[in-house]
Amino acid sequence: MEFTFLCIWANPRIVGRDTKFVILVHAETHRAAVEEAACAALRTYPDVAEFESARTFWEGEYGAIRVAEFRGDLSRNLIDSEEYDLITA
């Protein structure tokens, strides 16, 4: 099953970026998709991985907030590629 997560940084000043991003994940369950999305974000933004892990990414000071979640690939309908980073996991 595919999941689409629309995300923003929890604290853009600390992370040093204010980019919005969308993560597209293939997983069997929502829980697995959330974990894989965190791992994909940490691979994409390795400097954040110095401070957060997959377990803390969604609650951590250096992590991100899932603004919206959808089943299926809605990335093309949701984002402007100039404003959002697209991460595929």
C-alpha positions as CSV (number, residue, x, y, z in Angstrom):
1,M,0.0,0.0,0.0
2,E,1.2,3.5,-0.7
3,F,1.1,6.4,1.8
4,T,1.7,10.1,1.2
5,F,2.9,12.3,4.1
6,L,2.9,16.1,3.8
7,C,5.5,17.5,6.2
8,I,7.1,20.6,7.7
9,W,10.0,21.0,10.0
10,A,9.2,21.1,13.7
11,N,11.6,24.0,14.3
12,P,13.0,25.5,11.0
13,R,15.4,27.8,12.9
14,I,17.2,24.9,14.6
15,V,17.3,22.7,11.5
16,G,18.5,25.6,9.4
17,R,15.9,25.0,6.6
18,D,12.3,25.9,6.0
19,T,11.6,23.6,3.1
20,K,8.4,21.7,3.1
21,F,8.5,18.1,1.9
22,V,6.4,15.2,0.9
23,I,7.3,11.6,1.5
24,L,5.9,8.8,-0.6
25,V,6.2,5.4,1.1
26,H,5.3,1.8,0.2
27,A,4.4,-0.2,3.3
28,E,2.0,-2.9,4.6
29,T,0.7,-0.9,7.5
30,H,0.4,2.8,8.5
31,R,2.8,2.2,11.4
32,A,5.4,0.7,9.1
33,A,4.9,3.6,6.6
34,V,5.4,6.2,9.4
35,E,8.7,4.5,10.4
36,E,9.9,4.1,6.8
37,A,9.0,7.8,6.1
38,A,11.2,8.9,9.0
39,C,14.1,6.7,7.7
40,A,13.7,8.2,4.2
41,A,13.8,11.7,5.6
42,L,16.9,11.0,7.6
43,R,18.6,9.5,4.5
44,T,17.6,12.6,2.5
45,Y,18.7,15.1,5.2
46,P,21.7,13.4,6.9
47,D,22.6,16.4,9.0
48,V,19.3,15.9,10.9
49,A,20.3,12.3,11.5
50,E,23.0,13.6,13.8
51,F,20.3,14.7,16.2
52,E,17.2,12.5,15.5
53,S,16.6,8.8,14.9
54,A,13.7,7.1,13.2
55,R,12.0,6.7,16.6
56,T,12.3,10.4,17.5
57,F,12.0,12.1,14.1
58,W,8.3,12.9,14.5
59,E,8.5,14.2,18.0
60,G,12.0,15.6,18.2
61,E,13.1,19.2,18.2
62,Y,15.1,18.7,15.0
63,G,12.4,16.5,13.4
64,A,9.3,17.1,11.4
65,I,5.6,17.3,11.7
66,R,3.2,15.3,9.5
67,V,0.7,18.0,8.5
68,A,-1.4,15.6,6.4
69,E,-1.4,11.9,5.6
70,F,-3.1,10.1,2.8
71,R,-3.4,6.5,1.5
72,G,-2.2,6.3,-2.1
73,D,0.2,8.5,-4.1
74,L,-1.3,12.0,-4.0
75,S,2.1,13.7,-4.3
76,R,1.4,15.1,-7.8
77,N,-1.9,16.6,-6.7
78,L,-0.6,18.1,-3.5
79,I,2.6,19.8,-4.2
80,D,4.4,22.4,-6.4
81,S,7.8,20.9,-7.1
82,E,9.4,24.3,-6.6
83,E,8.1,24.6,-3.1
84,Y,8.3,21.1,-1.8
85,D,11.0,18.4,-1.8
86,L,9.7,15.0,-2.9
87,I,11.1,12.0,-1.1
88,T,10.4,8.5,-2.4
89,A,11.0,5.6,-0.1
